[in-house]
Amino acid sequence: MTRKERYAAVINYFQEFAPEAETELVYDNPYQLLVAVILSAQCTDKRVNLTTPAIFEKYPDVYALSKTSFDELFPFIKSISYPNNKTKHLIGMAQQVVNNFNGNIPMTVDELIQLPGVGRKTANVITSVIDQQPNMAVDTHVFRVSHRLGLVSKNATTPLAVEKELIKYIPRELVHKAHHWLILHGRYICLARNPKCEDCGLQDICLYFRANYVDRK
């Protein structure tokens, strides 16, 4: 199977079985999504969704968040991983959005990565989810699933390298959706330690399945 054929098979599968894939973070606007994504680093979406309602009620917009203090915001975030850093990042992010972007969440990767707590992965999430830009955020799930399915080469050893290979083969108009396909597949089927290969509809093209189940017979 060629690389293009493998991508076609994966895309066809997800288009049939997960046509409406989207982020599991709960948000109403770009500001809320940015806060949620910053909080989600090395933390589950479920935990973030339990935490953000109180934050958004207390700080309904970036202006309110920019005026708070560490001691005021920290209690809302203390149940999240790395609460000290994330509290500082959220306040710094809000202040920079107010001061440098007139209170509007920027919608380019280059602008977003200027904000505290925002790396390339977060910027790709924001621009792809909000604006459906063809940007691929590579987290641990995307990295793992891409390699197991054989979508990327063994030489793709960094998130950026995986991102570049995925972008090369996935049609531009599907990149923002493919991001969610791969994440959700990794979250619920292609688990890190005990993948549910018996429940996976991609067995026929999966290199991991072949190596661990077919070739061992």
Secondary structure, 3 states (H helix, E strand, C coil): CCHHHHHHHHHHHHHHHCCCCCCCCCCCCHHHHHHHHHHHCCCCHHHHHHHHHHHHHHCCCHHHHHCCCHHHHHHHHCCCCCHHHHHHHHHHHHHHHHHHHCCCCCCCHHHHCCCCCCCHHHHHHHHHHHHCCCCCCCCHHHHHHHHHHCCCCCCCCCHHHHHHHHHHHCCHHHHHHHHHHHHHHHHHCCCCCCCCHHHCCCHHHCHHHHHHHHCCC
